[in-house]
Structure formats: structure tokens, C-alpha cells
Amino acid sequence: MNKDKQSGVDSPLVRVLRQISKEIYGETLPLGLEEDLTSIGEIFKKYNPKFKPPTMDEVIAFYATIKEVAEPKQAAEEFWNFYESKGWKVGTAPMKSWQSAAKRAVSWDKIRKKGGLSR
């Protein structure tokens, strides 16, 4: 059985690949496929690291690079405080990219200022 070395549990990617392989090859997997699934899972983890919430300073520096923001420090603090209070989640899903969320927040603010959205 192919298990994550740290937690001892199959990673979601390995489980999906195993399920697809079983559908293609039947109940028995070809020799070596389990090892291939482990390698793919390890590569996925290496290049898709877990989200690390930014510091307030990182957010302020990022907002300072966005031309559309009149008061970058205030906007950055509002953004950081909002997502810090929500545990850096978008809905119920963990955030993947705070930079993308910050850019989206800027575009929402522009729409709100034009009277298109209400809070």
C-alpha cells in the first residue's frame, strides 16, 4: 500500500491515481506502479507547498506596488486583518495565493467605489 511517509496515510493525489489505475488495469496494479505513484505524490508536494500566510509587512509591500491603490498601507491592513480573522480561507477552502486575493480585493474596491457592489 502506498502511503505518505510522514503521516502514514495515502495522499489525495496518490489515491486518485491509484483509483484511475485500477479502472484501467483491473484490481491488480502493474509491477512498479505503486512506486511510481509514490514518486508522483512526492513531486506534487515538492512543487505545490502548503500555503504560508503573509506577514503584515509583506502585504503592505505588495500593495505599494499596485498603482490603483491610493492608500496602500490602509488597504493592506484592511486586507490582512480581514483574512487573518478568517484563518486565511476563501469560503471554507484554504487560500492558495494571497497575492491573487489581494489583486481581486483591489478590483472589488474599484467596483464598490463606482457604486456597483454593496458591502
C-alpha positions in Angstrom: 0.0 0.0 0.0 1.4 3.4 -1.0 1.3 5.8 2.0 2.6 9.2 2.7 5.9 8.8 4.5 5.2 11.5 7.1 1.6 10.8 8.0 1.3 7.2 7.0 -1.9 8.0 5.1 -2.5 7.9 1.3 -2.2 11.4 -0.1 -5.3 12.5 -2.2 -3.3 12.6 -5.4 -2.0 9.1 -4.9 -5.5 7.8 -4.1 -6.9 9.3 -7.3 -4.1 8.0 -9.4 -4.5 4.5 -7.8 -8.2 4.6 -8.5 -7.7 5.5 -12.1 -5.0 2.9 -12.5 -7.3 0.2 -11.0 -10.0 1.2 -13.5 -7.6 0.8 -16.4 -5.7 -2.3 -15.2 -8.3 -4.0 -13.1 -7.9 -5.0 -9.5 -4.2 -5.7 -9.6 -1.8 -2.9 -10.4 1.2 -3.5 -12.7 4.5 -4.2 -11.0 6.2 -0.9 -10.1 3.1 1.2 -10.3 2.9 1.7 -6.6 6.4 3.1 -6.6 5.5 5.4 -9.5 2.5 6.7 -7.6 4.7 7.5 -4.6 7.2 9.4 -6.8 4.4 11.4 -8.4 2.9 12.3 -5.0 6.3 13.4 -3.7 6.9 15.6 -6.8 3.5 17.1 -6.3 4.2 18.0 -2.7 7.6 19.5 -3.6 6.2 21.8 -6.2 2.9 22.6 -4.5 3.9 23.6 -1.0 1.3 24.4 1.6 0.1 28.0 1.9 2.0 30.2 4.3 0.1 33.3 5.4 1.9 36.6 4.7 3.1 39.0 7.4 1.6 42.4 7.5 4.8 43.9 6.1 4.7 41.6 3.1 1.1 42.7 2.4 2.0 46.4 2.8 5.0 46.0 0.4 2.8 44.2 -2.1 0.0 46.8 -2.0 2.7 49.5 -2.5 3.4 48.0 -5.9 -0.3 48.3 -7.1 -0.8 51.6 -8.8 -4.6 51.6 -8.5 -4.4 51.8 -4.7 -4.5 55.4 -3.3 -3.6 54.4 0.3 -1.6 51.2 0.1 -0.9 50.9 3.8 -4.5 51.3 4.8 -5.7 48.9 2.1 -3.1 46.3 3.0 -4.0 46.5 6.7 -7.7 46.0 5.9 -6.9 43.1 3.6 -4.6 41.4 6.2 -7.0 41.9 9.1 -9.9 40.6 7.1 -8.2 37.3 6.1 -6.3 36.9 9.4 -9.7 36.9 11.1 -11.0 34.3 8.7 -7.9 32.0 9.1 -6.7 32.8 5.6 -9.6 30.9 4.0 -11.7 31.7 0.9 -15.1 30.4 1.9 -14.3 27.1 3.6 -11.3 26.4 1.4 -7.7 27.3 2.4 -6.3 30.2 0.5 -3.8 29.3 -2.2 -2.4 32.7 -3.2 -2.7 35.7 -1.1 -1.3 37.9 -3.9 -4.2 36.9 -6.2 -6.7 37.5 -3.4 -5.2 41.0 -2.8 -5.4 41.9 -6.5 -9.0 40.7 -6.5 -9.8 42.8 -3.4 -8.4 45.9 -5.3 -10.7 45.2 -8.2 -13.7 44.8 -5.9 -12.9 48.1 -4.2 -12.9 49.8 -7.6 -16.3 48.4 -8.4 -17.6 49.4 -5.0 -16.4 53.0 -5.4 -18.3 53.1 -8.7 -21.4 52.0 -6.8 -21.6 48.5 -8.3 -21.4 46.4 -5.1 -22.5 46.9 -1.6 -20.9 45.5 1.5 
